[in-house]
Structure formats: C-alpha cells, structure tokens
C-alpha cells in the first residue's frame, strides 16, 4: 500500500522573505481494534491474546512512568513522563525568594517518546510514497503592524495571551502565530515579552 505525502508551506524561519516548504505524511486513521486485528492476522494469533498483551504493556508502562522510570522498549522506543504546572496556574520564576509551586500544583502533562533507530529504519524500508497534494499557509488579512496593535489591545484587557488567542485575533495559522509571537518577544521594540516555556509559554506586555 502506498503512503501519500503533502508538500506544506511554512513560515519564513530564516529571514529570507520567502516561505519555506516541508514534507509531511498524509495520515489515515487506524483504530485500536483494526491494529489488533492486523497483528493477530499476521502473527497467526487470537485477537484476545494480542489485546491482553497490549493492555498489560499499556498499564505497566503507565505505572513505570508514574514511578519515575524512563522505559526502553527494544525496536519501539523510550518513554518517560513530562511534568508541568497545572493549566490554571501561572509558571513560577526560578529566582531566590520567589514562591515555588508544591507537588499539588504539578501534574503529568504528557509523555515524551524517543523512537528506537530500528523502528525508524524499518518504517523507512517499508514505506513507499506517492504525492498527495499541497497545503498552503493560512494568510492573515491584517498587516504586521495591525496584528501587533491587536495583541496590545488584547493584553491591555487581559493579564496574558497564549498562541490560540493570537490565532483568533489575527487569522494566522497556529504555526505562523507561534513563530511571529516568538519573534515579537525577541524584539524589545514590540512591547511584548514571553514568560514560561514550551506548553506553558504565554505573552505579556513588556514592562
């Protein structure tokens, strides 16, 4: 079976004045039951056996990560839990004398996964690609200056702004909005600064 790839337009990340191109797999959904059925068929095993093993692996993997282990599954990859401050709380500062969040304020926000090189090689060896279309960036009807003004107006009424807020304000795609906000935060003359990091990052008016 052929897999399709998409040529996707992305924001100018190098200051060349031209948008860039990247290539992504066009994904088709496969649910858990379909995956179990394929494993059972190709392994000549009962579906109940496959289901039992996968359920056990899932539950044990979650338990091991919850206990602080980084779990390596040969030919699959390495898994560990990611922590973050609860979404209803602001990120604390790493400064002496500043209050710190306690364990009740921190929770598991995701699972980090690093694929095993064997899995990448095997996937590449089995993959046969064909062209599946082109995806263009969603452009904003506002000029850069108008977008900055919108951001300032929002922040004058709200304590902070996140990427989805900027997407809604400007009409940019999430990728473009993330890139533009990052660039604004690096430019003191924009009047906008960033706080936090990664999924906890937010933007405020620069003091």
Legacy VTK file of the C-alpha trace (Angstrom):
# vtk DataFile Version 3.0
C-alpha trace
ASCII
DATASET POLYDATA
POINTS 207 float
0.000 0.000 0.000
1.306 3.459 -0.947
1.500 6.267 1.616
0.820 9.819 0.440
2.927 12.844 1.294
1.968 16.536 1.335
4.189 19.463 0.428
3.364 22.032 3.110
4.123 25.746 3.079
5.587 27.052 6.359
6.556 30.483 7.637
9.852 32.129 6.741
12.138 30.972 9.555
15.447 32.254 8.128
14.570 35.871 7.302
14.832 35.287 3.549
11.473 36.890 2.803
10.247 33.636 1.248
8.103 30.939 2.803
9.686 27.520 3.177
8.485 24.026 2.279
8.381 20.875 4.367
7.008 17.430 3.620
4.540 15.570 5.805
2.870 12.198 5.650
-0.848 12.333 4.843
-2.206 10.298 7.735
-5.124 7.879 7.676
-6.736 6.841 10.983
-6.344 3.280 12.264
-8.229 2.486 15.451
-7.099 0.098 18.180
-9.321 -2.771 17.043
-8.011 -2.558 13.475
-4.431 -2.625 14.747
-5.149 -5.644 16.972
-6.824 -7.465 14.068
-3.839 -6.885 11.775
-1.371 -8.062 14.447
-3.438 -11.186 15.096
-3.748 -11.976 11.400
-0.074 -11.513 10.592
1.112 -13.233 13.785
-1.396 -16.093 13.401
-2.656 -15.497 16.944
-6.024 -14.952 18.580
-7.137 -11.319 18.859
-7.789 -11.847 22.576
-4.138 -12.740 23.098
-2.906 -9.638 21.285
-5.408 -7.475 23.179
-4.308 -8.944 26.518
-0.617 -8.298 25.863
-1.166 -4.725 24.615
-3.403 -3.895 27.593
-0.804 -5.251 30.012
2.004 -3.304 28.305
-0.063 -0.092 28.364
-0.941 -0.399 32.040
2.577 -1.396 33.120
4.160 1.348 31.008
1.914 3.959 32.663
2.762 2.629 36.130
6.522 2.610 35.481
6.459 6.163 34.102
4.337 7.281 37.079
7.067 5.883 39.373
9.736 7.957 37.612
11.196 5.390 35.234
12.349 6.012 31.679
11.211 2.849 29.905
13.021 1.489 26.845
11.138 -0.973 24.643
13.544 -2.538 22.151
12.698 -1.790 18.499
9.953 0.617 19.640
11.481 3.438 21.670
11.926 5.086 25.054
9.118 6.648 27.098
9.042 8.952 30.125
6.516 11.256 31.764
6.566 15.054 31.254
5.641 17.366 34.104
4.232 20.876 34.147
2.379 23.371 36.300
-1.389 22.973 36.269
-3.008 24.895 33.397
-4.997 27.093 35.804
-1.795 28.392 37.436
0.951 30.690 36.181
4.508 29.437 35.763
6.688 30.372 38.755
10.018 32.167 38.405
13.354 30.476 39.119
14.593 33.257 41.380
15.707 33.221 45.013
12.923 34.401 47.276
10.201 33.746 44.690
7.389 31.365 45.766
7.534 27.876 44.272
4.708 25.528 43.399
4.327 22.410 45.528
3.560 18.865 44.406
-0.193 19.535 44.347
0.351 22.238 41.724
2.370 19.988 39.378
0.967 17.183 37.270
1.773 14.962 34.309
1.208 16.987 31.136
2.312 14.432 28.568
4.582 11.557 27.648
7.911 12.087 25.911
8.730 9.460 23.306
12.031 8.907 21.521
11.751 6.302 18.746
14.235 3.468 18.557
16.530 3.813 15.493
15.468 0.314 14.409
11.836 1.457 14.241
12.794 4.423 12.052
14.884 2.260 9.745
12.182 -0.399 9.450
9.485 2.215 8.758
11.659 3.818 6.069
12.421 0.477 4.454
8.734 -0.464 4.243
7.494 2.995 3.178
6.611 3.639 -0.481
5.470 7.212 -1.130
3.362 8.971 -3.724
2.370 12.634 -3.993
-0.771 13.533 -2.055
-1.239 17.264 -2.589
-0.097 20.698 -1.431
-1.006 22.607 1.746
-0.716 26.427 1.772
-0.383 28.705 4.789
-3.487 30.482 6.030
-2.732 34.155 5.483
-3.886 36.975 7.770
-5.898 39.858 6.308
-4.092 42.174 8.760
-0.705 43.824 8.283
2.081 43.014 10.805
1.522 46.418 12.426
-2.216 45.763 12.751
-1.534 42.357 14.297
0.777 43.910 16.918
-1.882 46.505 17.690
-4.468 43.749 18.167
-2.098 41.963 20.539
-1.567 45.140 22.576
-5.298 45.794 22.789
-5.873 42.219 23.977
-3.136 42.423 26.618
-4.446 45.735 27.930
-7.673 43.907 28.824
-6.174 40.544 29.827
-3.257 39.523 32.065
-1.623 37.345 29.421
-2.075 35.933 25.917
-1.424 32.456 24.537
-0.910 31.292 20.961
-4.597 30.287 20.405
-5.614 33.809 21.424
-3.263 35.295 18.820
-4.560 32.876 16.169
-8.121 34.048 16.857
-7.099 37.725 16.829
-5.084 37.658 13.611
-6.352 34.793 11.450
-2.846 33.306 11.195
-2.262 29.575 11.272
-1.038 28.198 14.604
2.447 27.647 13.180
2.679 31.202 11.833
1.230 32.672 15.036
3.747 30.767 17.176
6.655 31.916 15.018
5.507 35.541 14.931
4.960 35.736 18.688
8.398 34.256 19.307
9.952 36.902 17.060
7.968 39.711 18.734
9.134 38.570 22.178
12.767 38.745 20.983
12.286 42.323 19.772
12.075 44.813 22.705
10.510 47.481 20.483
7.402 45.280 20.002
6.354 45.906 23.602
5.609 42.190 24.052
7.541 39.726 26.233
7.238 35.985 26.818
7.027 34.057 30.075
7.201 30.349 30.823
8.381 27.710 28.364
7.068 25.168 25.860
3.415 24.287 26.507
3.330 26.722 29.442
4.556 29.711 27.407
2.446 32.865 27.437
2.881 36.511 26.419
2.532 39.758 28.366
3.095 43.466 27.821
6.764 44.327 28.263
7.444 46.488 31.330
LINES 1 208
207 0 1 2 3 4 5 6 7 8 9 10 11 12 13 14 15 16 17 18 19 20 21 22 23 24 25 26 27 28 29 30 31 32 33 34 35 36 37 38 39 40 41 42 43 44 45 46 47 48 49 50 51 52 53 54 55 56 57 58 59 60 61 62 63 64 65 66 67 68 69 70 71 72 73 74 75 76 77 78 79 80 81 82 83 84 85 86 87 88 89 90 91 92 93 94 95 96 97 98 99 100 101 102 103 104 105 106 107 108 109 110 111 112 113 114 115 116 117 118 119 120 121 122 123 124 125 126 127 128 129 130 131 132 133 134 135 136 137 138 139 140 141 142 143 144 145 146 147 148 149 150 151 152 153 154 155 156 157 158 159 160 161 162 163 164 165 166 167 168 169 170 171 172 173 174 175 176 177 178 179 180 181 182 183 184 185 186 187 188 189 190 191 192 193 194 195 196 197 198 199 200 201 202 203 204 205 206
